[in-house]
Amino acid sequence: MKKKVNLNELIWFLILIGFTCYFYMIISTNKLTLFVHPKMVKYVKFALYFFIILVIFQGKNIYAIKKAKKLKLGYIMFLIPLVLGILLKPEGISIDSAINKGFSLTSQLKINTLKHKHTVLADGTEVCDINEKDTHSTDNASGTLKGALESISLLKETTINMTSGNFINTYDDIYGNPHKHIGRAINIKGFIYNQKGLNKDEFILSRIVVSCCAADAQLVGILCDYSNEKKFTEGTWVNIEGTLGEREYKDFKSGEVSVIPIIKINKLEKTDKSGNEYIYN
Amino acid sequence: MIEENKRIYDSEIILIKILSIIIVTLLGIYFVNITSIIKLDSRVINDFSTIFLSIIFEGIPFILIGALVSSIIQILVSEETITKIIPKNKFVGVLIASLVGLVFPVCECAIVPITRRLIKKGVPLSIAITFMLSVPIMNPVVLLSTHYAFMGMSYMVIARAMFGMIGAITIGSLIGVLHKDSPFKPHVVKRPRGTPHKADCGCGHHIAQKPKNIIVKHNHDNCSCGHSHNHSKVSNKFIRNIEDIISHTSAELYDIGRFFIMGVFLSTCMQVFIPKAFILSIGGGVLSSIIVMMVLAFVLSVCSETDAFIARGFLGQFTSGSILGFLILGPMIDIKNTIMLCGSFKLSFVAKLVFLIITICFILAVIANIFPLAMLSNVTGGMNV
């Protein structure tokens, strides 16, 4: 038995190097948030450091004293993510895939009523409500405070500007009290989704919400009314300005009737999807 | 000797079979694509790779943590210590195992290598399985995320913890009764009892070779754990331990990682090619909704730390019992965990375990439908005041 290159160990060494490089590439180019929620980035960084350690230690094993041995086929499994990751340009999850997961205009409403039914302290004040919601969406205290202030100022102003940062809170709020917001102006950016069972002039202005990784991407959206000759295809990104209202909505599957918020659009302009457009929950 | 080799390459043969199926499928897809019988545009490939890679990115750090903890247990904790720690009373043991998660927060990807190592180290099956099933649920991180997802419905958190714990204890005790022999594939556990020494890694090939000096040199040609055991000649025990831990982690990563990737691959296929609307169309009745949610939990393979946010999305459409079914089944078993378990345990054992988990979770979800869950929130309300 003399010292010679151990092929199995060499392949493993190369795979580890491949993973290290790929992880480094994806973190340094900031593409990682197309795949996972920003809160997961620190774990992926940990994995990168760990891979570096593994590579260093594996380097010693290449010249291990060993008899010739069959190649291990399990290595092929590790090549799949590497090949997919390096060959394909990351673009994020497509709109179709999120639509595929299903979306109901009334589910958010039901969640709110369920919550109200079971809240022990039925305080009811909006600021409290929003504060509570904000605590879970942001991790650090300063973020929570900033978010809460933003939401409060939102309530006072007449125009609601929905941005990626305050989307979830505002969305919860609008669905929580559709009646209270009637007549207020609203600006949102989103893409068009035509659901079955809607009127001719209506579409749902939607966004994709990611709560952990792209695999759990879900659709959220608000019903919009746009009486204009020009129609847009599904998935077109638009900026809209409109007024909030409400309408009775009959679920085309269950037949239940409920009141949901609707945006009466005054101005609509086409826009481009600018890179990462996920909303992180 | 030939017999032995044959057994060792058994898992590789299975792997070849599965891979050839995958390759044939991919070739099929490619062929269908170029002949344009079904239009498969680049968007499907993009979605597939995005979902696939995102679950990999999400899981790999935790697989690494699991492999690291497993290796630390392997190198630093002796079997004697383990036997000393485990309570003699089986019920107490199972009960404690179901609560370990509160101080040892690991998610369900990382728990498989750790459980595997614990069983190899001689922890009774019932305790190890209870540990494996409860830790991803009874875990501060998971319970906190459930709390945030179900704001204002705090009974969901209590129900999840309670039902998850009851489920894990029941399944653990039952599997201990039902499965008496070793759960491992034959070649993994074949371990000489005669010569216990430091390097006993449980990979079953430390054939009685009398150690001549401290540096134990043995030949690991038939090693299934994928790393060389050329123990370093460094005399410093601390450095040697670190080296051993790292090399074991590397081996464990290979061992679990390949099955993890295979599981993620399958899960992604399910998600991309089967529309969710199809699963949802099974129905929203009292019993059928439980089945729908449990199928979803099994197929989606999301991390237990975030599945509460997904479950919330179904709150309006399904009963609380079925949501609870989703919340307790998901962390216990899903496609990727099943594949990972198949990698090191006997098929008959995995089948029994999966069957038990599904049955018990179903029964618990039915009970949760009948049981007034909202009552639990009054209990907490009282405690808060």
Boltz contact constraints between the chains, C-beta under 6 A:
constraints:
  - contact:
      token1: [A, 35]
      token2: [B, 53]
      max_distance: 6.0
  - contact:
      token1: [A, 35]
      token2: [B, 54]
      max_distance: 6.0
  - contact:
      token1: [A, 35]
      token2: [B, 57]
      max_distance: 6.0
  - contact:
      token1: [A, 36]
      token2: [B, 54]
      max_distance: 6.0
  - contact:
      token1: [A, 36]
      token2: [B, 57]
      max_distance: 6.0
  - contact:
      token1: [A, 36]
      token2: [B, 58]
      max_distance: 6.0
  - contact:
      token1: [A, 43]
      token2: [B, 61]
      max_distance: 6.0
  - contact:
      token1: [A, 44]
      token2: [B, 57]
      max_distance: 6.0
  - contact:
      token1: [A, 46]
      token2: [B, 61]
      max_distance: 6.0
  - contact:
      token1: [A, 47]
      token2: [B, 60]
      max_distance: 6.0
  - contact:
      token1: [A, 47]
      token2: [B, 61]
      max_distance: 6.0
  - contact:
      token1: [A, 47]
      token2: [B, 64]
      max_distance: 6.0
  - contact:
      token1: [A, 50]
      token2: [B, 64]
      max_distance: 6.0
  - contact:
      token1: [A, 54]
      token2: [B, 250]
      max_distance: 6.0
  - contact:
      token1: [A, 57]
      token2: [B, 246]
      max_distance: 6.0
  - contact:
      token1: [A, 61]
      token2: [B, 228]
      max_distance: 6.0
  - contact:
      token1: [A, 64]
      token2: [B, 228]
      max_distance: 6.0
  - contact:
      token1: [A, 64]
      token2: [B, 230]
      max_distance: 6.0
  - contact:
      token1: [A, 67]
      token2: [B, 221]
      max_distance: 6.0
  - contact:
      token1: [A, 73]
      token2: [B, 12]
      max_distance: 6.0
  - contact:
      token1: [A, 73]
      token2: [B, 15]
      max_distance: 6.0
  - contact:
      token1: [A, 73]
      token2: [B, 16]
      max_distance: 6.0
  - contact:
      token1: [A, 74]
      token2: [B, 258]
      max_distance: 6.0
  - contact:
      token1: [A, 77]
      token2: [B, 258]
      max_distance: 6.0
  - contact:
      token1: [A, 77]
      token2: [B, 261]
      max_distance: 6.0
  - contact:
      token1: [A, 77]
      token2: [B, 262]
      max_distance: 6.0
  - contact:
      token1: [A, 81]
      token2: [B, 56]
      max_distance: 6.0
  - contact:
      token1: [A, 84]
      token2: [B, 49]
      max_distance: 6.0
  - contact:
      token1: [A, 85]
      token2: [B, 53]
      max_distance: 6.0
  - contact:
      token1: [A, 88]
      token2: [B, 49]
      max_distance: 6.0
  - contact:
      token1: [A, 91]
      token2: [B, 46]
      max_distance: 6.0
  - contact:
      token1: [A, 93]
      token2: [B, 50]
      max_distance: 6.0
  - contact:
      token1: [A, 94]
      token2: [B, 43]
      max_distance: 6.0
  - contact:
      token1: [A, 94]
      token2: [B, 47]
      max_distance: 6.0
  - contact:
      token1: [A, 97]
      token2: [B, 47]
      max_distance: 6.0
  - contact:
      token1: [A, 100]
      token2: [B, 275]
      max_distance: 6.0
  - contact:
      token1: [A, 101]
      token2: [B, 276]
      max_distance: 6.0
  - contact:
      token1: [A, 102]
      token2: [B, 276]
      max_distance: 6.0
  - contact:
      token1: [A, 102]
      token2: [B, 277]
      max_distance: 6.0
  - contact:
      token1: [A, 107]
      token2: [B, 316]
      max_distance: 6.0
  - contact:
      token1: [A, 110]
      token2: [B, 316]
      max_distance: 6.0
  - contact:
      token1: [A, 111]
      token2: [B, 315]
      max_distance: 6.0
  - contact:
      token1: [A, 111]
      token2: [B, 316]
      max_distance: 6.0
  - contact:
      token1: [A, 115]
      token2: [B, 152]
      max_distance: 6.0
  - contact:
      token1: [A, 118]
      token2: [B, 153]
      max_distance: 6.0
  - contact:
      token1: [A, 118]
      token2: [B, 374]
      max_distance: 6.0
  - contact:
      token1: [A, 118]
      token2: [B, 377]
      max_distance: 6.0
  - contact:
      token1: [A, 119]
      token2: [B, 152]
      max_distance: 6.0
  - contact:
      token1: [A, 120]
      token2: [B, 381]
      max_distance: 6.0
  - contact:
      token1: [A, 136]
      token2: [B, 148]
      max_distance: 6.0
  - contact:
      token1: [A, 211]
      token2: [B, 306]
      max_distance: 6.0
  - contact:
      token1: [A, 211]
      token2: [B, 309]
      max_distance: 6.0
  - contact:
      token1: [A, 212]
      token2: [B, 306]
      max_distance: 6.0
  - contact:
      token1: [A, 213]
      token2: [B, 54]
      max_distance: 6.0
  - contact:
      token1: [A, 213]
      token2: [B, 58]
      max_distance: 6.0
  - contact:
      token1: [A, 214]
      token2: [B, 50]
      max_distance: 6.0
  - contact:
      token1: [A, 214]
      token2: [B, 51]
      max_distance: 6.0
  - contact:
      token1: [A, 214]
      token2: [B, 54]
      max_distance: 6.0
  - contact:
      token1: [A, 215]
      token2: [B, 51]
      max_distance: 6.0
  - contact:
      token1: [A, 215]
      token2: [B, 54]
      max_distance: 6.0
  - contact:
      token1: [A, 215]
      token2: [B, 55]
      max_distance: 6.0
  - contact:
      token1: [A, 216]
      token2: [B, 302]
      max_distance: 6.0
  - contact:
      token1: [A, 216]
      token2: [B, 310]
      max_distance: 6.0
  - contact:
      token1: [A, 218]
      token2: [B, 313]
      max_distance: 6.0
